[in-house]
Amino acid sequence: MNWTRRLRLQHLHLLVSLAETGSISEAARVSFTTQPALSKWLRELEESIGAPLFERHARGLHLTAHGSLLLAHARRALSEMQRARHALDTLRDGNSFRVAIGTSPAPAPNLVPAAIMEFLRLHPSAQVTLEETPMDMLLERLELRQLDLVVGRLDNYAPRQPLRSERLYNDQLRIVCRAGHPLTRRMHLTWEELYAFDWIVWPGGTPVRSTFDIALTAAGRPPLPCRIESSSLVGNLWLLQYSDLLSVTSARVAEHFAHRGLLVSLNFALGTNTPVGMCWRDEPFADAGLPQMMECLRTIAAAEPGRLDSYLNPKEP
């Protein structure tokens, strides 16, 4: 008999526990089973597959290549069943679509919220979950089926087999500061004037930081006088408002906060151009709400940045 026919969800949980604990005794404890029973099950599974899933060492278990492959499929299957349970709960409670979205900081302040509001206007009984974190982590969660859609900067995105992507718009970087900052009175800024102030910069490896470092390299400039390294958009906003620090952010984020009088974009061109888009899994049986949400994102991305508030607050003229 095909060994996959004998697998149950409980067995997938056991495999994940073994990989996470690296110990048969600890996995048996957290799974409320006995060590002999777990050892017997693992041995029979490996015999059915025809390859070891774990290497046994004095310090515990280590996944083999076969084990890593099966573990990835097990985690995806468990995530999919959890999402099925959530979808059925949503339908039972009288709701319709349920969409899980991940966003990086760049489109988080207005693009994604405006698209969600438009989606809920079209589908009043739908449910949306939203998570904001760096792009690489979001893509991993998308592959594990823990998210339906990821929206973010695509400048460092490399095509990967199970995913598709689509550019929504091109964004640029802006140097920002508080209203009333001494540099806001300067019409023609120089690099020397910018280097005279302390900066908040995004951590190394983040798309914003990478793009900004490329701009500095192209201008032949050394690293900035960085006082704070932060990936917190809200924290950066607060720090900028109560200091003479400078920072860099996407043009749409800058326009969003400038419209509310919270930040000012300095008159200095960095010459950056970054694609912002969405990624989703390439599969034939996607949730019905996904194409609806994607169309809302296309609509909002095509709108003028100054009109985004009309989607967030339809009563505004």
ZALUM-689868 format. One record per atom (N, C-alpha, C): residue in three letters; y negated, x negated, z negated. Coordinates in steps of 0.001 Angstrom, whole numbers, plus 500000, padded with zeros to 6 digits. Example, Ala and Ser with C-alpha at 12.3 -4.5 7.8 and 13.67 -1.06 7.14 Angstrom:
# ZALUM-689868
ALA505690486810492200 ALA504500487700492200 ALA503300486800492200 SER502250487150492920 SER501060486330492860 SER499970487100492130 
//
This chain:
# ZALUM-689868
MET501196499158500000 MET500000500000500000 MET498747499117500000 ASN497730499549500726 ASN496462498837500762 ASN495882498764499348 TRP495535497533498886 TRP495074497365497503 TRP493786498116497223 THR492952498368498267 THR491697499078498031 THR491930500523497602 ARG493079501089497976 ARG493366502473497602 ARG493649502614496101 ARG494009501509495476 ARG494331501565494049 ARG493116501289493168 LEU492020500836493776 LEU490826500518492991 LEU490101501794492565 ARG489641501811491352 ARG488836502902490813 ARG487493502336490357 LEU486552503223490085 LEU485246502757489610 LEU485391501929488342 GLN486333502300487485 GLN486575501540486262 GLN486940500092486586 HIS487728499896487648 HIS488123498541488035 HIS486913497735488519 LEU485998498393489217 LEU484794497697489675 LEU483953497256488489 HIS483874498114487477 HIS483152497738486253 HIS483833496552485565 LEU485154496519485576 LEU485870495403484981 LEU485560494095485710 LEU485523494145487036 LEU485222492956487824 LEU483824492431487512 VAL482854493348487418 VAL481483492949487086 VAL481428492343485691 SER482130492937484730 SER482147492407483360 SER482742491008483312 LEU483825490786484050 LEU484437489459484093 LEU483469488426484651 ALA482757488795485706 ALA481813487860486328 ALA480633487583485404 GLU480140488598484712 GLU478951488431483880 GLU479252487715482575 THR480429487958482003 THR480764487314480729 THR481455485972480919 GLY482190485813482042 GLY482937484586482261 GLY484072484404481281 SER484522485519480694 SER485555485439479663 SER486405486700479692 ILE487720486537479721 ILE488600487698479715 ILE488514488425478368 SER488473487660477290 SER488417488292475972 SER487120489064475776 GLU485985488492476209 GLU484700489180476042 GLU484608490378476978 ALA485096490234478221 ALA485091491356479152 ALA485965492491478627 ALA487101492148478011 ALA487970493176477431 ALA487263493888476287 ARG486518493136475492 ARG485817493744474360 ARG484751494735474815 VAL483897494323475776 VAL482800495199476206 VAL483316496352477061 SER484529496217477613 SER485099497271478459 SER486056498177477689 PHE486190497910476366 PHE487045498735475504 PHE488497498768476016 THR488994497595476367 THR490399497461476752 THR490967496245476036 THR492238495939476257 THR492853494787475603 THR492887493597476544 GLN492918492411475960 GLN492956491198476772 GLN494223491111477628 PRO495425491410477079 PRO496622491360477933 PRO496555492338479099 ALA496031493545478849 ALA495953494532479926 ALA494985494080481011 LEU493854493487480607 LEU492870493014481589 LEU493425491831482376 SER494115490921481699 SER494713489764482385 SER495754490224483397 LYS496563491209483018 LYS497594491729483917 LYS496963492384485142 TRP495904493175484914 TRP495239493843486038 TRP494640492815486992 LEU493961491794486461 LEU493341490778487309 LEU494396490011488094 ARG495497489664487457 ARG496554488919488145 ARG497152489749489288 GLU497406491051489034 GLU497957491909490080 GLU496968492101491224 LEU495677492195490916 LEU494663492349491966 LEU494618491098492834 GLU494641489927492217 GLU494594488670492978 GLU495843488528493845 GLU496993488945493331 GLU498221488889494129 GLU498147489829495319 SER497557491018495123 SER497421491980496219 SER496464491464497288 ILE495391490814496865 ILE494408490275497812 ILE494953489027498505 GLY495759488270497771 GLY496314487045498335 GLY495441485842498139 ALA494515485918497177 ALA493621484792496901 ALA493081484950495477 PRO492810483835494794 PRO492236483931493440 PRO490777484389493505 LEU490399485217492550 LEU489011485678492445 LEU488207484828491466 PHE488908484204490523 PHE488253483359489519 PHE489028482065489367 GLU488293481004489090 GLU488909479751488676 GLU488922479729487158 ARG490074479383486571 ARG490206479343485119 ARG489873477940484621 HIS488905477833483712 HIS488524476562483097 HIS488502476727481586 ALA488420475601480914 ALA488383475653479447 ALA487154476427478955 ARG486073476359479723 ARG484851477053479310 ARG484776478481479814 GLY485801478925480508 GLY485803480311480957 GLY486119480464482429 LEU485736481615482976 LEU486028481958484366 LEU484838481641485258 HIS485149481184486476 HIS484111480937487475 HIS484552481584488787 LEU483657482319489406 LEU483981483023490646 LEU484346482063491771 THR485356482432492524 THR485669481736493766 THR484854482380494889 ALA484997481864496095 ALA484301482471497237 ALA484787483897497454 HIS486104484118497302 HIS486646485470497442 HIS486103486389496347 GLY486008485842495134 GLY485499486637494028 GLY484038487012494205 SER483225486069494676 SER481803486355494901 SER481621487438495952 LEU482442487378497012 LEU482344488387498064 LEU482716489765497537 LEU483833489851496809 LEU484259491145496280 LEU483270491667495240 LEU482708490763494441 LEU481733491175493427 LEU480507491813494068 ALA480024491235495178 ALA478859491802495863 ALA479145493218496337 HIS480348493430496900 HIS480717494776497348 HIS480865495722496164 ALA481405495231495061 ALA481582496074493875 ALA480238496526493334 ARG479278495617493267 ARG477957495978492743 ARG477269496987493658 ARG477425496814494962 ARG476817497780495883 ARG477466499156495730 ALA478792499172495576 ALA479489500446495419 ALA479063501147494135 LEU478930500399493042 LEU478507500990491778 LEU477081501511491863 SER476208500748492531 SER474824501204492711 SER474779502484493529 GLU475606502547494569 GLU475619503731495424 GLU476116504962494661 MET477116504800493810 MET477607505919493026 MET476574506372491998 GLN475849505420491437 GLN474789505787490498 GLN473692506571491204 ARG473358506145492425 ARG472341506858493196 ARG472854508242493579 ALA474149508363493886 ALA474711509675494199 ALA474590510613493005 ARG474835510062491814 ARG474703510890490610 ARG473267511356490428 HIS472305510436490627 HIS470896510813490505 HIS470525511877491545 ALA471036511701492781 ALA470713512668493844 ALA471275514043493522 LEU472495514090492994 LEU473095515379492638 LEU472355516021491468 ASP471930515191490498 ASP471149515721489382 ASP469830516295489877 THR469220515589490840 THR467953516055491404 THR468141517396492108 LEU469211517515492902 LEU469482518754493622 LEU469800519894492660 ARG470548519585491594 ARG470893520604490604 ARG469649521136489898 ASP468656520234489694 ASP467434520640489004 ASP466439521332489924 GLY466836521594491168 GLY465980522336492088 GLY465053521480492918 ASN465243520153492895 ASN464413519270493701 ASN465103518984495034 SER464402518308495929 SER464981518030497244 SER465202516538497423 PHE464283515834498088 PHE464468514420498366 PHE464242513569497111 ARG464926512437497087 ARG464696511427496048 ARG464665510079496737 VAL463573509332496586 VAL463390508059497267 VAL463000507004496245 ALA463670505854496293 ALA463363504729495410 ALA462657503648496221 ILE461433503317495827 ILE460584502392496580 ILE460288501159495738 GLY460316499997496357 GLY459868498770495734 GLY458655498246496477 THR457673497734495747 THR456478497218496396 THR456059495906495763 SER455571494998496580 SER454960493784496068 SER453501494103495733 PRO452786493202495037 PRO451432493542494589 PRO450442493863495704 ALA450586493260496886 ALA449568493436497934 ALA449321494900498305 PRO450364495694498638 PRO450109497084499010 PRO450162498053497833 ALA450328497519496606 ALA450545498400495452 ALA449341499264495072 PRO448092498760495132 PRO446991499572494605 PRO446668500830495397 ASN446844500820496729 ASN446419502016497468 ASN447391502463498553 LEU447934501552499359 LEU448798501963500460 LEU449997502758499969 VAL450752502179499051 VAL451972502847498582 VAL451658504112497792 PRO450703504098496830 PRO450390505353496133 PRO449895506454497074 ALA449073506095498059 ALA448578507109498994 ALA449715507690499823 ALA450671506838500232 ALA451812507332500998 ALA452690508233500134 ILE452844507893498864 ILE453633508734497956 ILE452970510094497778 MET451658510111497629 MET450948511386497471 MET451101512246498719 GLU451052511625499895 GLU451236512372501133 GLU452669512901501230 PHE453629512090500819 PHE455033512496500825 PHE455260513689499898 LEU454660513650498710 LEU454816514748497757 LEU454073516000498211 ARG452993515801498960 ARG452289516971499503 ARG453175517691500514 LEU453885516911501329 LEU454763517504502332 LEU456052518051501718 HIS456479517438500609 HIS457739517845499967 HIS457480517992498465 PRO456937519111498044 PRO456493519277496654 PRO457601519121495620 SER458858519330495994 SER459943519237495019 SER460643517882495039 ALA460141516944495828 ALA460770515624495930 ALA460499514795494676 GLN461289513753494498 GLN461109512800493406 GLN461049511391493968 VAL460183510564493375 VAL460005509188493831 VAL460072508265492627 THR460780507161492752 THR460721506097491758 THR460058504889492419 LEU459208504200491654 LEU458416503094492191 LEU458560501882491285 GLU458812500732491900 GLU458973499480491159 GLU458130498405491824 GLU457363497669491027 GLU456538496583491558 GLU457031495252491013 THR457370494343491914 THR457870493021491533 THR457792492132492776 PRO458010490819492668 PRO457929489944493847 PRO458900490349494953 MET458540490007496175 MET459255490463497368 MET460711490011497389 ASP461002488770496985 ASP462377488292497067 ASP463304489086496158 MET462817489462494978 MET463622490269494066 MET463822491679494605 LEU462786492216495238 LEU462898493563495799 LEU463941493612496907 LEU463965492585497746 LEU464923492565498850 LEU466360492479498342 GLU466567491751497259 GLU467903491706496664 GLU468323493092496171 ARG467402493799495528 ARG467709495144495032 ARG467916496120496177 LEU467229495885497292 LEU467432496731498469 LEU468832496537499030 GLU469291495300499106 GLU470634495028499617 GLU471709495604498703 LEU471411495674497403 LEU472364496232496441 LEU472298497758496375 ARG471463498362497224 ARG471300499812497270 ARG470674500379496002 GLN469932499545495287 GLN469199500021494127 GLN467820500539494529 LEU467403500219495739 LEU466161500717496324 LEU466451501221497728 ASP465651502179498187 ASP465771502686499554 ASP464833501976500514 LEU463697501526499991 LEU462633501029500863 LEU461829499990500096 VAL461440498926500781 VAL460604497885500189 VAL459363497707501054 VAL458200497659500414 VAL456930497487501121 VAL456262496231500583 GLY455865495331501489 GLY455230494108501019 GLY454846493192502156 ARG454435491994501794 ARG454021490990502774 ARG455255490433503473 LEU455162490280504786 LEU456298489822505580 LEU456128488396506084 ASP455117487671505591 ASP454880486331506134 ASP456019485369505804 ASN456675485541504652 ASN457804484681504294 ASN459142485375504481 TYR459131486543505111 TYR460366487299505273 TYR461185486725506428 ALA462438486406506146 ALA463359485936507184 ALA464345487045507494 PRO464582487364508758 PRO465528488437509097 PRO466871488226508427 ARG467431489282507857 ARG468725489217507207 ARG469591490348507720 GLN470885490102507795 GLN471816490945508528 GLN471759492428508171 PRO471795492817506872 PRO471883494259506598 PRO470544494989506614 LEU469441494282506882 LEU468120494890506736 LEU467370494955508063 ARG466475495925508145 ARG465521496012509247 ARG464115495975508668 SER463155495622509499 SER461773495548509029 SER460829496059510106 GLU459638496450509675 GLU458615496945510593 GLU457237496585510045 ARG456401495997510876 ARG455039495672510460 ARG454194496937510423 LEU453416497092509360 LEU452530498245509226 LEU451084497893509573 TYR450640496712509146 TYR449284496268509487 TYR449167494783509167 ASN448123494158509654 ASN447835492760509335 ASN446762492710508255 ASP446998491902507251 ASP446057491775506143 ASP445495490357506119 GLN444387490195505450 GLN443767488891505268 GLN443532488648503788 LEU443271487406503436 LEU442940487078502060 LEU441434487076501868 ARG441010487496500687 ARG439599487497500322 ARG439433486782498987 ILE438353486025498870 ILE437992485431497590 ILE437176486466496832 VAL437571486754495593 VAL436949487835494825 VAL436432487318493489 CYS435468488068492949 CYS434874487742491653 CYS434235489007491095 ARG433633488907489934 ARG432974490070489341 ARG431653490350490039 ALA431210491588489940 ALA429867491921490422 ALA428852491164489567 GLY427865490580490200 GLY426867489802489472 GLY427217488342489304 HIS428356487917489852 HIS428740486504489807 HIS427673485681490541 PRO427354484462490064 PRO426311483656490731 PRO426535483463492230 LEU427784483390492670 LEU428039483141494089 LEU427795484374494956 THR427680485558494372 THR427421486752495179 THR426023486723495777 ARG425160485867495260 ARG423799485772495801 ARG423698484754496938 ARG424797484108497243 ARG424802483098498298 ARG425332483718499584 MET424603483586500661 MET424999484161501949 MET425920483232502730 HIS425755481934502562 HIS426555480970503316 HIS427187479986502335 LEU428363480331501874 LEU429051479527500869 LEU429727478315501493 THR429871477275500694 THR430593476069501108 THR431787475877500172 TRP432740475059500635 TRP433880474741499788 TRP433421474086498486 GLU432409473258498555 GLU431927472560497359 GLU431466473563496301 GLU430794474634496716 GLU430351475650495759 GLU431538476392495149 LEU432560476628495941 LEU433753477311495426 LEU434507476435494428 TYR434526475125494692 TYR435231474208493797 TYR434469473976492500 ALA433236474415492409 ALA432445474241491190 ALA432851475226490101 PHE433657476231490443 PHE434084477242489476 PHE435591477145489244 ASP435995477630488081 ASP437419477689487761 ASP438059478893488452 TRP439392478810488640 TRP440105479808489429 TRP441310480390488687 ILE441627481627489052 ILE442924482228488765 ILE443716482160490070 VAL444893481561490030 VAL445709481492491243 VAL447066482124490975 TRP447679482617492027 TRP449018483189491920 TRP450032482054491789 PRO451179482295491153 PRO452177481229490950 PRO452681480658492267 GLY453091479407492230 GLY453658478774493414 GLY454894479508493903 GLY455009479635495215 GLY456139480338495810 GLY455860481785496136 THR454816482381495538 THR454472483755495880 THR453777483768497242 PRO453909484871498010 PRO453305484908499339 PRO451798484658499340 VAL451079485236498367 VAL449624485041498324 VAL449298483565498123 ARG450005482934497198 ARG449746481515496922 ARG450093480662498139 SER451215480942498777 SER451619480156499946 SER450597480258501067 THR450112481485501318 THR449116481677502369 THR447817480959502038 PHE447420481033500771 PHE446180480382500351 PHE446315478866500426 ASP447473478335500030 ASP447685476882500117 ASP447620476399501565 ILE448118477222502494 ILE448032476867503913 ILE446573476802504350 ALA445750477737503858 ALA444318477742504200 ALA443634476494503645 LEU444002476089502420 LEU443422474877501839 LEU443841473640502630 THR445109473599503007 THR445605472454503782 THR444901472366505126 ALA444735473528505788 ALA444064473550507094 ALA442618473074506978 ALA442000473323505818 ALA440609472887505614 ALA440535471468505076 GLY441701470835504846 GLY441715469469504334 GLY441252469360502905 ARG441553470382502104 ARG441062470439500735 ARG442163470151499717 PRO441791469579498554 PRO442768469340497485 PRO443037470635496715 PRO443963470601495759 PRO444205471794494946 PRO442958472264494226 LEU442888473542493974 LEU441737474137493299 LEU441719473805491807 PRO440530473871491179 PRO440465473722489715 PRO441018474978489045 CYS442326475011488877 CYS442999476207488369 CYS443015476205486847 ARG442477477253486244 ARG442546477425484796 ARG443676478366484398 ILE443968479340485274 ILE444984480345484951 ILE445878480541486163 GLU447181480556485928 GLU448150480914486962 GLU448772482241486547 SER448613483266487376 SER449016484611486969 SER449466485425488172 SER450534486211487966 SER450997487153488987 SER450708488590488587 SER449883488774487548 SER449552490117487069 SER448268490598487729 LEU448385491604488592 LEU447198492125489262 LEU446222492738488275 VAL446746493499487318 VAL445891494133486309 VAL445264493074485408 GLY446062492090484983 GLY445524491017484143 GLY444453490224484858 ASN444670489917486126 ASN443673489183486902 ASN442379489968487028 LEU442491491274487250 LEU441308492124487370 LEU440484492066486092 TRP441148492174484953 TRP440441492149483670 TRP439752490805483476 LEU440468489701483746 LEU439909488368483550 LEU438704488123484458 LEU438779488594485686 LEU437672488392486618 LEU436428489160486189 GLN436626490348485649 GLN435477491171485266 GLN434683490583484104 TYR435335489769483265 TYR434672489271482055 TYR434511487757482060 SER434413487184483258 SER434225485737483359 SER433617485406484708 ASP433367484128484920 ASP432907483649486230 ASP434060483033487023 LEU435281483369486653 LEU436441482885487398 LEU436453483464488813 LEU437077482743489717 LEU437304483212491082 LEU438798483401491290 SER439146484237492248 SER440549484398492608 SER440636484826494057 VAL441850484976494528 VAL442083485381495913 VAL443085486523495910 THR442854487497496779 THR443756488636496883 THR443692489179498299 SER444541490154498598 SER444555490712499947 SER443286491516500199 ALA442924491650501471 ALA441695492353501829 ALA441724493808501372 ARG442880494477501491 ARG442952495885501103 ARG442844496053499594 VAL443434495127498852 VAL443271495179497401 VAL441810494944497035 ALA441179493969497684 ALA439768493687497409 ALA438893494899497721 GLU439148495547498861 GLU438357496728499235 GLU438586497881498264 HIS439817498017497784 HIS440142499084496841 HIS439315498937495561 PHE439257497715495004 PHE438532497509493759 PHE437021497412493986 ALA436607496923495151 ALA435180496886495449 ALA434607498292495573 HIS435392499220496135 HIS434962500614496282 HIS434669501243494923 ARG435325500735493870 ARG435134501256492518 ARG434174500405491698 GLY433547499421492332 GLY432575498589491644 GLY433175497602490668 LEU434465497295490822 LEU435138496417489868 LEU435137494959490311 LEU435171494718491607 LEU435174493365492140 LEU434259493288493357 VAL433945492053493727 VAL433143491800494931 VAL433860490743495757 SER433897490937497069 SER434445489920497969 SER433330488969498375 LEU433582487684498261 LEU432579486700498642 LEU432534486539500160 ASN431374486163500653 ASN431171485990502085 ASN431681484605502501 PHE433028484505502587 PHE433643483236502946 PHE434941483531503683 ALA435043483063504908 ALA436219483345505733 ALA437290482290505497 LEU438492482754505149 LEU439613481843504932 LEU440468481663506188 GLY440304482566507152 GLY441054482449508391 GLY442523482757508252 THR442880483618507301 THR444281483985507109 THR444571485332507765 ASN445808485513508164 ASN446227486770508789 ASN447705486980508464 THR447991487985507644 THR449336488163507115 THR449864489561507425 PRO451077489673507970 PRO451652491000508209 PRO452153491637506912 VAL451848492914506758 VAL452380493723505660 VAL453240494804506288 GLY454432494992505762 GLY455326495963506389 GLY456347496508505424 MET457380497141505973 MET458420497750505146 MET459792497282505630 CYS460728497249504696 CYS462109496860504977 CYS463041497932504452 TRP464127498142505174 TRP465120499122504751 TRP466483498689505270 ARG467534499302504736 ARG468887498941505157 ARG469210499565506512 ASP469887498793507339 ASP470310499267508656 ASP471681499917508499 GLU471691501231508268 GLU472939501949508046 GLU472842503342508647 PRO473970503912509066 PRO473933505194509785 PRO473717506409508895 PHE473969506277507577 PHE473905507454506714 PHE472848507282505634 ALA471618507090506048 ALA470522506929505102 ALA470179508274504469 ASP469595508220503273 ASP469157509444502618 ASP468130510155503487 ALA468166511489503451 ALA467306512271504341 ALA465822512049504062 GLY465466511703502814 GLY464057511520502486 GLY463471510222502983 LEU464323509243503338 LEU463823507923503733 LEU462950507970504985 PRO463399508570506108 PRO462524508598507289 PRO461217509352507046 GLN461241510349506160 GLN460015511079505832 GLN459024510162505109 MET459545509369504159 MET458684508450503419 MET458139507357504330 MET458969506873505237 MET458522505836506164 MET457415506341507071 GLU457516507583507507 GLU456478508147508366 GLU455164508288507607 CYS455243508622506318 CYS454025508702505508 CYS453369507330505381 LEU454174506284505233 LEU453622504933505163 LEU452946504547506470 ARG453539504919507592 ARG452912504628508885 ARG451565505335509008 THR451522506586508560 THR450278507361508637 THR449188506726507797 ILE449507506344506570 ILE448513505761505672 ILE448083504390506171 ALA449034503588506664 ALA448706502247507145 ALA447760502298508338 ALA447863503347509154 ALA447009503476510335 ALA445620503997509989 ALA445445504545508778 ALA444151505098508379 ALA443180503969508031 GLU441904504248508167 GLU440883503289507757 GLU440972503088506247 PRO440833501834505750 PRO440940501599504307 PRO440009502488503488 GLY438834502791504006 GLY437891503627503269 GLY438331505067503127 ARG439333505507503945 ARG439797506882503886 ARG441012507054502995 LEU441523505983502418 LEU442741506086501629 LEU442555506962500399 ASP441341506963499836 ASP441113507790498648 ASP441271509271498953 SER441073509665500205 SER441230511086500548 SER442683511520500436 TYR443612510569500585 TYR445030510885500396 TYR445397510911498919 LEU444752510002498151 LEU445017509977496720 LEU444370511169496020 ASN443247511631496561 ASN442554512782495983 ASN442119513687497104 PRO442991514605497558 PRO442676515459498713 PRO441437516320498536 LYS440963516509497313 LYS439785517353497088 LYS438492516611497383 GLU438576515258497500 GLU437371514498497827 GLU436943514798499259 PRO435666514920499517 PRO435188515150500888 PRO435435513928501757 
//
